[in-house]
Each structure stands twice: as structure tokens, then as C-alpha cells.
Amino acid sequence: MAEKLIPFNQLAKAAYNRPINRGRVNEIKRDFHEDMVQPAIVSFRDGRYYIVDHQHQSQAIYELNSSDPNTPIRCDVRTGLTYEQEADLYYRLNTGSKALNALDLMIGRIEAKDPEALEFRDVVESYGYVVGGNTNKSLRAVSNAFTLFQKADGKETLSEILSITSACWPENSDGVNAKLLVGIDLFLRHHGLAYKKEHFIKAMKPYNPKKIVKAAEDFCKSAPLKSYKQPYCTYLTLVSYYNEGLRSNKLVEAPPSA
């Protein structure tokens, strides 16, 4: 490790870096004090300097210096790191950071080729979804999905959920929003052996995912027991839609504590 002043325009970004958050840069500029500046963590690899940490601080310093591309940035330079080691360092430095969300950290773990993160990504992609991005098949509820994945039999459960959502709403990423993921998980835990997957898909297809969540939220507000939580209300809504039109083999709602 060695400290070095590097012109801002020589600091490159790698895929594990999240996009610049303008709000964060403006916040740093507003409260900027020279004494609080920390050296950017930089990796020198293949003849280039890659910024691993403090990219928002570096961007703020650059803008405070009239966006001069030669603005010197104080850097803590690491050498000898591979791309995967850089990504792993990025993940470890930012774990627990309030500035990073679950998606940022997961992308860092994937770029670092962390085995668990790669397995999670493979499950997600096998059903046509992508981790991050901004498409109709983006999985943005990464924290909830990964929590499910880490449970006992989590890989199988997440696979079943993504199989259902991709069939119900093939071009709508709202089908994998956090509240619906948790609600479907609860549905499967109570009725995984009794429900008919084909019927579930047929029953849910006509409903927009956001409307399902909204119906669950409205039910929670009017529920006889104010202790009902959102996941349970989403579960009850799914059971109600599933049972609609059935003359037999209707599912019996499990109590909140079940």
C-alpha cells in the first residue's frame, strides 16, 4: 500500500462499482471539509488505476475543483490484485455501509466470484430474470430473494417462486417485488403439498402484481385483527384468488401463528 496523488481523469471504474448517486455527491459537497477527506482505495492493475472505494468523495472533490480533469485525488494504491480480488475488497469494504444497498453488495459479490452469490445468480437467471439492471425482468428485491435462498431448502423454494412468477407475469418485474415474494413463500410453506401449480398460475395471471399487493395492504387495514402483518395479508389474498371459482379442493387458510 502506498499513498499517491492521482489525477481524477486517470481513475477508472470497474463493473463492480455502482452508478454515481447524485444525491450522495451533493451531500458530500455540501458538508465538505478538507480534514475529513479519506484517501480513495485504488487498485493498480494492467497499467490503470481502478477506484475501489470512495468514488463519491472523489467525484465531489473533482466537482468542487471546477470539474478540472487533472484534479489530484489522494489515493491509497494497492498493487497485485486481480479483478476478482478487487471486487471482493469492494464487497468487504462496503458490507454494512448505509450508502450501499443489498443489490450493490450482491453485484460486488458476483463480480468477486463468491460461490454462494454465483449460485444465487444462476438460479435467478435460469428463470429469465437478471440481478440488477433496469429491464422488465430485473430482480430488484435482492435482499428478500437472497434471504429466501439462504434458508433450508431455500434454493428449491426460490426456484419454485421464480418459476411461478415468470409464468404468471413473464414481462413484468413487479411479479418479483419484495412483498409478493414473501407472500408466495408463505403460501408455499402452508400449501406446498396441496396446491396445484397450474391452477395457481391460471388464477393469478389476470391480476397485476401491484394490484395484488394493494389488495393485501387494504385487507390489512380492515383486518379484524390489527396484529395481521403484511406477509400474512398477502398470503390470505393469494389464497382468496386461488380459491375463486373452485367448487372443491379449496385451500383452508392457515392461522397467523401457523
N, C-alpha and C positions, 0 to 999 in steps of 0.2 A: 504494500500500500504506500502511495506517495501523493502528497498534495501538489496540485498543479493548476495554474490558471489557463483555461481553455476558452477560445472564442466561442460564443454561443452558436455560430453557424457551423461549427465543427462537431457539435453534439448530435449524434444520430439517434433515432428511436427504433426499437425493435417491436415485433408483433406482440410481445407480452405487455408493452406499455398500453395503458388505457388512453382514450382520446383526452385531449386537454379539456378540462372543465373551466369554462369562462368564469363562473361564479367563484370558484376556488382561487383563480388567478387574481381576480379583482379584490377578493378578501385579503390576500397576501399584500397586494399593492397598497390597499387602504391602511393596513396596520404595519407597514414595513418599517423595520428598524435594523440598521446595519449590524448591531450587536447580536441580533437573533438569527443571523444567516448561518446555516449549516452547509458544509461542503456537499455538493452533489455526489452521489455514488456513481462512478463511471467505470465501465469495463473497456480496456483497450484490446480490441480483437480484430484481426485481419486488416490492420492498418487504420482502423477507425475507432472513434470514441463513442461508445453506446451508453446513454444515460439510463441508469437502473432505478435510481430513486431521487426524489426532489426535483422532478421535471416541472412541477407547477411553480416552485420557488424560482427555478432558473428562468422560466418564461416570464415571471413577474419582473425579475431583475432586468431582463432584456427589454421589456416594455418601458420600465422606469428610466432606461437609458436611451429613450427616443427610438427604440427598436433598431439600434445600431447592431448590425450582424456581428461586429467584432467585439461586442460587449464581453469582457472577461468574466468567466464563471469559475469560482473556486471549486475544485473537484478533488475528490478522494479517488485516485485511479487504481483500479485492480487490474492485474495482468494474468494471463494464463487461463482465463475462464473460457469454457465452451459456451455455445449459445444456451444449451440446456442448463448449465450451471448458473448462467446469468439469470435465466427465468426463475430458477429455484431460489436464488438470492432475492430477487424481486418479491417472490411469494413470501419468503420468510421475513423480509424487512417490513412487509405491509400487513402481515397477519395481525388482526386485532386493530388495525387502523380504522378510525371512523371515516377517513376520507375514501376508503375503498369499500365497495360492496361485494357481495358474495360472487357476483358474476366476474368482476375484475380479478378476484383471487382465484376463481376456478380457471379462468383463462391462463393466469400465471402458472398454475399447477399443470395444466395441459401442456403448455409450451415447455415446461421443465420436464415433461415426460414422466410425471408422477404416475405410477401404475394404477392406483385407485382412481385418479382423475381420468386417465385414459380409458379405463373400463367403463366409467360413468358416461363419458363422451360417446363411446361405441354403442352403448345401449340407447342413448338419445338419438344418435344418427341412424340407428337401424330402423327407426320408425319415421324417418324423414325429417326429423327436427334437427336444429343446429343449436349449439350452445352460444348464446350471444347473437350478435348481428341484428339486423333490422328488416327481417323478411316475414312473410306470412307463416313461416314455420320456425320462428325463433322461440327457443325456450328461455324465457326471462325469469321464471320463478325458480332460479337455480338453487337457492337455499333450501326451499321446501322439497324440491325433487331430490337433491343430494341427501337430505335428511332421511327421506324415504329409502333411498338406495342403500344407506348405511345400516338400516335395521336388519334384523334377522329375516332372511328370505326377501331382503329389500330389492335385490336385482330382479327377481321374478315378479314382485309386486309392481315395481316401476314399469317393467316391461308390459304387464297386463294393462296398467293405466294408460300408457302411451299408445298401446295397440287400440284401446277403446277410443281415446280422444282423436287419434289420427283417422279412425274410421268414421267417427261422428262428425268431426269438423276438419276435413282434410286441408283446407286452405285458411284456417283461422287459428292464429296463435293464442287467441283468448281461451281456447279449449284447454290450454295448459297454464292458466293463471293460478296463482297460489291457492286461493280459496277453493277452486274447483278440484285441484289436485288432492287437497287434504280431504275434501268431501267424498271423492271417489274412493280414496284409500279407506275411509271409514266404512263406506258401503261394502267394499270387498271384504273387509275384516269381519263384518257381520253376516254377509250373504254370499261369500265367495264360492261356497259349495252348492248353494241352492239356486243362484240366479242363472238365467240364460243369457249368455253374452250377446247372441244375435238379437234377442229381444231388447236388451238394454240399448244397443246401438240404434235399433229402429225407433225406440221410444224417445231417445234423446235428440236424434238428428233434427227434428223440426224446431228445436229450441236453440236460440242463440246463447252461447255460453255466458255472456254478460247478463242476459235476462234470467238465467238460472240462478246466478249469484245474487241478483237483485231480488228475486222472489224469495230466496233464502234469508236475505237481510230483512225484508219486510216481515217474514214469518217470525224472525227473532224478536222484532219489535212488538209483535202482538201475541207472542207465545204465552201460554198460561203460566209457564214457569220462567221467570225472568233470569233464572240461572242458566238457561239454554245458551250455549256458546255457538259461534258461527259455524264451526265444522259440523256440529250436530244438526244445526238448522239446514245446512247444505245437504247433509245426508238424508234428512227427512224429505226434503224437496225432491231429491233423486228417487227415493222410494215411491213418492207420490206419482211422479211422472212414469216410473216403471210400471206401477200397478194400474195406471189409466187404461181402461178398455179390456183389462183381463177379467174373465169370468171365474177362472180358477188359478191355482198356483200363485196367488198373490203373496208378496213378501210381508211378513209381520215386522213392524217397526221395533227395533231394539230400544230399550230404555236408555236414558242419557248415561247412566253409570255402567252400562254393559260393555 
